Amino acid sequence: MKIRIVRTLDPGNWSRFVEDHPQGNIFHTPEIFQVFERAAGHTPGLWAAVEADRDGEHNPGEERILALFLPVEITVSIGPGAGTILGGPLRRFTTRAVVYGSVIAAPGPEGEQALDRLMEAYRQATDGRLLFTELRNLTPLDGLQPILDRRGFTYEGHLNYLVDLDRPPDEILQNISRRTRKQIRRALRKGDVVVEEVRDRQGLADCYELLLQTYAAAEVPLADGSLFEAAFDLLVPRRMARFTLARVEGRPAACSVELLYKDTAYGWYGGMDRDYGAYVPNEVLTWSILEWAALRGYQVYDFGGAGKPDEEYGVRDFKAKFGGELVSYGRNTCVHAPVLLNASKVGYKLFRRLGLFGAARPAGTSSSTQAKPTWPGGLDEEPKTDGPLPSSGARRREQGVTGR
């Protein structure tokens, strides 16, 4: 079998491959690719291995896809409003790639061979150009781990909670921790917290303001508002995303953004105004989302990460209250430029001390409007990480395989 590495695919063929693949998720789809294309500081790439004919050619639109992954290059912004994307030589010190849905390959030896060729080609094109690439696994990849390891992508444990939605809402509520369940019921009786679906730009701006506050408090990177605008414009009409807002006395108190694909609702982003913590808006909002998804036939709620097994993580404690199954599908990281990565870590800490990391532009506002300061960067970052850099332990191990 001949294999050809391609950087473009027919959208219809691409969609069918992801839809039919048992591990295909929303982060493999053409739609999420388009969202990242519109987001400032994000550059998505498509890498696929397809079956070629005897001459090494393939017919676009009819090719048999064997392996696929979509790395998103993310460049850190600095300055007031985080409006300056570092370019030129400095871009190499501030850019890494995140593969939010990890890799997928056709089952069997053909898919494994194709994935091996694909990762080899990616390494050849990327080593020395980016700081590192991180695969975020949403499903078990045990059968593919030997290939990833051989190509320099080191595995580290990373936790997540999955909530079974294939049951009546009352049963889901009953499985929530007793104290949280009582808080939710009390809040619902009092009626102080009102949950609504976001349907306009003002609601989108309210959500992003809550995200800014939350991520600033946690000192965690937050994506530019253009990412959320793109998701709102492209995914919501396709019923592939949903923005929800909890209000207390009419004021925004908590927000959540879910991605929707196949039978899974993915928790993508969430934020809360701490001034309203006594009203437990986050708990009420989370329960409302679980109930909504269950009533519409979704089978699983994916909480979107719960930190590393050996580190304390406050957000994990919150997610644990909702009765999900704790899993560890992990992440795989490959360091492409060890020396640059070490220099980047020093520079990143210096920029933080100097306060050069400002907030990205709020969603739903003009580019001239500045928001409250927070740390910039990619999405799905978690508190208690060292910004956009992998752990030191991971870096030490990855440096040993960079040259493979």
Secondary structure, DSSP 8 states (H G I E B T S, - for coil): -EEEEES---HHHHHHHHHHSTT--GGGSHHHHHHHHHSTTEEE--EEEEEE-TTS---TTT--EEEEE--EEEE-EEBGGG-EE--GGGHHHHEEEEETT--EE-SSHHHHHHHHHHHHHHHHHHTTTSSEEEEE-SS--GGGHHHHHHTT-EEE--EEEEEE-SS-HHHHHHTS-HHHHHHHHHHHHHT-EEEEE--SHHHHHHHHHHHHHHHHHHT-EE--HHHHHHHHHHTGGGTSEEEEEEEETTEEEEEEEEEEETTEEEEEEEEE-GGGGGG-HHHHHHHHHHHHHHHTT--EEE------TTS--HHHHHHHTT--EEEE--EEEEES-HHHHHHHHHHHHHHHHHT-B-----TTS-TT------EES-SS--TTS-TTS--HHHHHHHHTTTT-
